[in-house]
Amino acid sequence: MKWAMRAIGVAAIAALGLLGGAANAQTRISFWHAQEGKSRAAIEELVQRFNQSQREVEVTAVYKGTYPEVIAAAKAAYRHKDPPHLVQVYEVGTQSMIMSDTIVPVHRLMHQQKVSVDWVDFLETITGYYSTDGNLNSMPFNVSTPILYYNKDIFRKAGLPDTPPVTWSDVEAASRKILAAGAAKCGFTTPSPSWTLLENTFAWHDQPFATNQNGLSAVSYGDGPLIKIGEGWWESVIGVVLRRRAGAGQNDSSESDRSVNQGWSGLSGGGRMQS
């Protein structure tokens, strides 16, 4: 089973274009993000190192919850004319932020601030997702790769070998055995079904996930063979082996991982390796 990267970008809220202040005054920048655990600690270390490296700018990093919660908070703050200067937006929210007209595209911001950037230095596979007509909308910040976790105790109770599944068919077969044996309440869970199950598959097969320039020119999904295969498999397993724990929010990878650790689910595709 192969996984694809999920790129996360940092967008500049529209008010950022007015950054500045009195002469010789320290510029303060607020940065809202959705990282927790070790990723949150890494961000705080980066911010601390930056702040200690100079005296002109002070950045404050603020954890605002899950990715959808960060977007909702940023849009609400923008409407109340008190937005953060920078906000971390996961790739699913990119088009929404662009259409909301609440951000200053990175390419425009760099031009306004007379900052020269050699865009060739960035990986095209990453910047391509966040660009429109070759112009970068948000700065790539980190990438995530889904990781498959499995509970060895649950596998043992279900009579499964102590090895993780390799294909989606293996995941389905193992999940059904787990449920049949009563080894767990759930066979497989993930907080991001679309990304984990479909987008990754399309990326590895070099197929567009959506038509109309991958959804940039218009919102529409494709109707190719992978879509039909994905929909067929989805219908065969949804409600049988794939479930989300009650109370778990969309894209809540921590809750998905805890489901495996606490014995509620035998498998989780929600874990993320971030860099």
GIFEN-V935895 format. One record per backbone hydrogen bond with DSSP energy under -1.0 kcal/mol. NH is the residue of the N-H (numbers start at 1). CO is the residue of the C=O. E is the energy in kcal/mol with one decimal. If there is no record, write none. Layout:
# GIFEN-V935895
((NH CO E) (NH CO E))
This chain:
# GIFEN-V935895
((6 144 -3.6) (8 142 -3.5) (9 89 -2.2) (10 139 -2.7) (11 87 -3.0) (13 85 -1.5) (14 102 -3.6) (16 13 -2.9) (17 14 -1.4) (18 15 -1.9) (19 16 -2.2) (25 22 -2.1) (27 56 -2.9) (29 58 -2.8) (31 60 -2.9) (32 86 -2.4) (33 62 -2.3) (39 36 -1.2) (41 37 -1.9) (42 38 -2.2) (43 39 -2.1) (44 40 -2.4) (45 41 -2.0) (46 42 -2.3) (47 43 -2.7) (48 44 -2.3) (49 45 -2.6) (50 46 -2.3) (51 47 -2.8) (52 48 -2.1) (58 27 -3.1) (60 29 -2.8) (62 31 -3.1) (64 33 -2.7) (70 66 -2.4) (71 67 -2.0) (72 68 -2.3) (73 69 -2.4) (74 70 -2.5) (75 71 -2.6) (76 72 -2.2) (77 73 -2.5) (78 74 -2.1) (79 75 -2.2) (80 76 -1.6) (81 78 -1.6) (82 77 -3.2) (86 30 -2.3) (87 11 -2.4) (88 32 -2.4) (89 9 -3.1) (93 90 -1.8) (94 91 -1.3) (97 93 -2.3) (98 94 -2.2) (99 95 -2.7) (100 96 -1.6) (104 12 -3.5) (106 137 -1.5) (107 136 -2.3) (109 105 -2.6) (110 106 -2.8) (111 107 -1.5) (112 108 -2.8) (113 109 -2.4) (114 111 -1.1) (115 110 -3.0) (119 117 -1.1) (121 118 -2.1) (122 119 -1.5) (126 123 -1.1) (127 123 -2.6) (128 124 -2.3) (129 126 -1.0) (132 135 -2.4) (135 132 -1.8) (137 130 -2.8) (139 10 -2.3) (141 8 -3.2) (142 8 -1.5) (144 6 -3.4) (145 273 -1.6) (147 271 -3.0) (149 268 -2.7) (151 266 -2.2) (155 151 -2.3) (156 152 -2.3) (157 153 -2.1) (158 154 -1.9) (159 156 -1.2) (160 155 -3.1) (163 161 -2.0) (171 167 -1.9) (172 168 -2.4) (173 169 -2.5) (174 170 -2.8) (175 171 -2.5) (176 172 -2.3) (177 173 -1.8) (178 174 -2.2) (179 175 -2.2) (180 176 -2.6) (181 177 -2.0) (183 178 -2.2) (186 264 -1.4) (188 241 -3.1) (189 267 -1.7) (196 192 -3.1) (197 193 -2.6) (198 194 -1.4) (199 194 -2.6) (200 195 -1.7) (202 198 -2.5) (203 199 -2.4) (204 200 -2.2) (205 201 -1.3) (206 203 -1.3) (207 202 -2.8) (215 211 -2.0) (216 213 -1.5) (217 212 -1.7) (228 224 -1.8) (229 225 -2.5) (230 226 -3.1) (231 227 -2.9) (232 228 -2.2) (233 229 -2.6) (234 230 -2.6) (235 231 -2.4) (236 232 -1.3) (237 233 -1.3) (238 234 -2.7) (239 242 -1.2) (240 237 -2.5) (241 237 -2.3) (242 237 -1.2) (243 188 -1.6) (248 245 -2.4) (251 191 -2.2) (252 249 -1.8) (253 251 -1.5) (256 252 -1.6) (257 253 -2.4) (258 254 -2.4) (259 255 -1.5) (261 257 -2.3) (262 258 -2.8) (263 260 -1.2) (264 259 -2.0) (265 259 -2.3) (266 186 -1.8) (268 149 -2.3) (269 189 -2.2) (273 145 -2.7) (275 143 -1.9))
